[in-house]
Amino acid sequence: MESTDRQILTLLATDGRMSYTDIGRETGLSTSAAQQRVRRLEQRGLITGYRAELSADALGLVLTAFSELKGSDPATDDQIPERLAHLTNIVSCYSVAGDASYILIVQVETPGDLETLLAHIRTAAGVSTLTTLVLSVPFKDRPVL
C-alpha cells in the first residue's frame, strides 16, 4: 500500500466524516482525486464502513467490563454467540484461544445491572464467567496503521 493511501486511511480512522476537500488538502491531492482514492479503498475492502460513535457515559452506561466465558461442553462452544445475540448490553464478543472460549465487552448502568446481565449470560449460554471491571480507558480503537 502506498503512503498516500495509508495517510487517507489514518485521516478517515480519526475522522470518518472528513470531507474529500480536507483529505485532499492533507494529502496534496485534488478533491476529485481524494474521492477516487477513497472509493478505491472502499472497493478493495480496506474501508469497511462508517459509523457514529456513541458516548456510553452520555447514554448512562458508565460501567464497562470484560467477561471471560468458559463453556461447560466444548462441543457446543460455537453456539455461544448466537445464544447471547439478544443481550444488547454485550458490546463485543471475541472468540479466543486460551482458558476461555470467548471474551465479552459489556456496558451497563450499575453494578446491579452487571450482576443481572452476568446471570442472563450464564443461563442463556450455559457458561461460567470471570469478569474484570474497567476503571479507565487511556486509549481505544486506535487505527492499526
N, C-alpha and C positions, 0 to 999 in steps of 0.2 A: 504494500500500500504506500502510495506516495505521501509526502509530508503535507501537501495541501489538503488531501482527503482526511488525514489524521487530524489536522487543525480544525477542519469543519466538524468532524465528529466530536472533538473536545468542546468546541463552542456550543454545539447543539445539546451535548450532555449537560452543560452548565445552564443553558437557557434554551429549552425546546421551542420557545416562541420567537426566537431571534429572526429578524427579517432577512430576506435574501440580500437586501441592500447592506445591512450591517455585517452579514457574513462576508460579502464581497469587500467591504471596507477593511475588515480584519485580515483577510487573506490576500488582498491585492487583485481580486477578480472583479469582473463586471457583475452587475446584479443578475443578468441572464446566465452568465457562466456559473455563478454560485448556485442558481436554481437548478441548472442542468447537473451540476456535481451532486447536489443533494438528492435529486431524483435517481441518479445512477447508484448512489449509496443505498437508497431505499430498495431499488431493484435487485441489487447484489445481496440484500439481506443484512447489511451492516447496520442499518437503522430499521428497527422492527416496529416502531410506533412512537406516538407522542401521547402524553397523559398529563392530567392535572395532578399535582402533588398536594394531598390534603394534610392539614395540620391535625395530628391526633390530639394534641393538647387542646386546640380550639374545639374539637368535637367531644371533649370531655374524657377521652381515652388516655388518661395520664399514667397508666401503669402498663409497662411493656415487659414481657417475659419470654424466655426461651424455654421450651419444654421438650425434653428428650422422651421419645416413645419407644418402649420395648414391648413387642408383641408376645402374647402367650403361646402362639402357634406360628412358627416361621413359614408354614405353608400358606398362611393367609395374610402375611405382612403386606403383600402388594395390594390388598383391598383396603388398607387403612385410609389412604387419601379420599377415596370415594365415600367411605363411611363418615368422614369428617367434613365433607364439602359443604354441608348445610350450616355449619357453625361459622357465622360471619365474623366473629372476633378473632378467628385464625387468619392472620395476615399472609403468612407464607408457610409452605410445607416443603421441606427438603428431605429427599431420600439420602441417607448417609451410610458410610461404612464405619464399623466400629461396634461398640457395645449397643448403641441404639439403632433402631431401624429408620427412624425419622426424627427430625428436629423441626419443631413448630416455632414461629414467632407469633405471639398473641398480644392483643391490646384490649384492655378493659378499663372500666372506670374506677373500681375499688378492689381492695383485697378480697372482699366477699364475692365479687363478680368473678375474680380469678379462681377462687375455690369452686364456685358453681361450674364455671367453664371446664375446669380440670375434671370434675366429676362427670360432666357430659362426655368429655373426650374418652375417659376410661371406659365408660359404659358403651358408647357408640362403637368404639374401635376394639374393645377387649384388650387394652394395653395397660402397662404400668407407666407412670410418668416420673420424671426427675426435672424439677423446674428451677430456673435461675431468674431472679428479678434483675432488670436493667436499672442501674442508678443514673447513668447519664450516657449520652451518645456524642463523643468528641467529633466524630465524622461518620457519614454513612453514604451508601450509594455513589461512591466515587467512580468516575469513568475508569475503565481498565486500560486506557491508553497510556 
